[in-house]
Amino acid sequence: MSRTSVTFDSAGITIAAHLYLPANAAPVRLPAVVVGHPGTGVKEQTSGLYAGQLAERGFATLAFDAAYQGESGGTPRGLEDPAQRIEDFKAAVSYLTARDEVDAGRIGLLGVCASGGYSLAATAGDHRVRAVATVSTAEPARQFRYGADGTQSPAVFQSLLDASAQARSAGARGDDPGVMTMFPDTAEQAGALGGAHGVEGWEYYCGARGYHERSAKFLAWESIDKMASSDVFYAVPLIAPRPMLQILGERAVTAWMGLEAHRRAAGPAEVHWIAGASHVDMYDKQEYIGPAVDKLTEYFTENMAAV
């Protein structure tokens, strides 16, 4: 398996990516999968792990940093723009269609966590995508509005919107608008705020478990008010008649979002549960990733067969 650093354009923003190709691939065009990372993640973390393992199974894969994040361009840094995130997936598909190694008629999308929601919306609007799959599906707008487990008080999001409005005004005056910090200083503080899910997120992004220097761990404040008008699940019915697979951990407190997306499907749709896994377990623990990659290999092979 080989990995090459590449770039492509997404609505005028340069996107940094890693292209993975199988070792000793036969001289034929390959089926390909675009892999998106979780919120505040980078291509060197979870998405690269899945991309590499799928490449070992015979797929060309492309793991990319979202616009405004990682090594990709765009300002302000740390902006989470749902519309741009969806465009990034479509731009990645465009890039792959021009690669000699790729069969342009056999391209799929895989989104992990936040990219799960974005990949569904991108598939809905892009008929070049043959099949879409997600792991630990999350939808940032829902998570900010309702919390990871869906029980957050509406007052929390209203307070975030207050802070976003103040940041926009500060920027207009030429002052530093600041950023929204995504994680506290310690795992104990993360647990007090978000329970076991908060601790796992802190351990992955801030601890030795998954830390990467380009994983910013903050969002530009204007990301928040963009969430107020975003609903990437709205387009899910348009995926039909193409297939949709969601892989969820049995212990994931976020699973309600994946189930909501599943209920909106108008075509072939499957929820595949990974026994014993939490949301974040699916980011890096091979005992859970292995079965997920087995399922993804079976799914993409079946649904992106040569025609």
Secondary structure, 3 states (H helix, E strand, C coil): CEEEEEEEEECCEEEEEEEEECCCCCCCCEEEEEEECCCCCCCCCHHHHHHHHHHHCCCEEEEECCCCCCCCCCCCCCCCCHHHHHHHHHHHHHHHHCCCCEEEEEEEEEEECHHHHHHHHHHHHCCCEEEEEEECCCCHHHHHHHCCCCCCCHHHHHHHHHHHHHHHHHHHCCCCCCEEECCCCCHHHHHHHHHHHHHHHHHHHHCCCCCCCCCCCEEECHHHHHHCCCCHHHHHHHHCCCCEEEEEECCCCCHHHHHHHHHHCCCCEEEEEECCCCCCHHHHCHHHHHHHHHHHHHHHHHHCCCC
